[in-house]
Amino acid sequence: MIGIDLFSGAGGMSVGATMAGVRVVLAIEAEPNSALTYKRNHPNVDVIQKDIRLIHSAGLNVFNPIRKLRKREPIIVFGGPPCQGFSTSNQRTRSADNPTNWLFREYLRIVSTIRPDWVVFENVRGILETDNGRFFQQVLNELSLLRYATSHWVLNAKDFQVAQDRARLFIVGSRSGCYVPMPQSMSGKPITVKEAIADLPVLENGASESVLPYSRSAHSEYAKAMRGQLNQCANHIVSRNAKYILQRYRHIRQGGNWESIPQRLMTNYADRYRCHTGIYYRLRSNEPSIVIGNFRKNMLVHPWQNRGLSVREAARLQSFPDWYEFTGSIGFQQQQVGNAVPPRLAKAVFKAIFASDQE
């Protein structure tokens, strides 16, 4: 299949699509740092760094070369419009009044122009509830009007060999009327945080040297798969937290959060009891991670070191291979990793489509 990645971000879905056998030829991403990361890691993909709302009918000739390939290979359009407005942790803007909640219409506009053989729409499961399911139902209705048969499921990354408890919604549309069965969970125990990151370098608070060798041999099949033939990798950078933040970390056991921190160390909070359960959460070594998301803002704590996660550790928990290098300032790198679709989860979805397409 020929792939087109809309709202590509740093490229998590494209990595998964490529692993499944899709030949990705085009990506569209508005955020400059994410687009640069995508280009760095996908040199053979044409990347358009532009707000998708500015790609009007006059500029859609960018898709003409792809249409010509339709006779030889089916086309699949995939991507996830920005999902912050649908997140269950974002109660203030989970409504029709949030303009970013309407970006899914831009996705559908491109689909109606290209008329690909397949579409994959990805988002947080919160879209099922936002405005009583209004946005979710509109996506299904408009794909139906475009004559796509749709299948949809909520999949958890931890069931597909990703070291993270992260649920995502996928809607798959087929112009040939094919309904795709839900991908089957992978056999075996979930990948743990320890299996995912224990071979990565020991780092200090505020670590800034990006490229470092591994601290030990690959200790798990997951680590071996992430490393490949590398003996070092990049993005071993950590936010520099203030001393009072580090003091808080020392009071938190694995699986604990802000509730473990003494009141005397939390006086800058007007009401500490309004903190989300994911704030100051220390990861458990022997379980999958909680959702990575905005791991700097949430002060997500390394399981056995008193610091935040490095960009590479977060990327490992997302199932990005170690050759994948993130660019930009540390804040942009953290955002790119946290917003990404886990590549191994995406791979499972594309594999399911391939299996249905060949029946």
Secondary structure, DSSP 4 states (H G I P E B T S, - for coil): -EEEEES-TTSHHHHHHHHHT-EEEEEE--SHHHHHHHHHH-TTSEEE-S-GGG--GGGGGGGHHHHHTTTTS-EEEEE----GGG-TT--TT-STT-GGGGTHHHHHHHHHHH--SEEEEEEEGGGGTGGGGHHHHHHHHHHHHTT-EEEEEEEEGGGGT-SB--EEEEEEEETT-PPPPPPPPPSSPPPPHHHHHTTSPP--TT-----EE-SSS--SHHHHHHHTT-SEES--------HHHHHHHTTPPTT--GGGS-GGG-TT-S-GGGS-TTTTPBPPTTS-B---SSTTTTT-B-SSSSSB--HHHHHHHHT--TT----SSHHHHHHHHHHSPPHHHHHHHHHHHHHHHT-
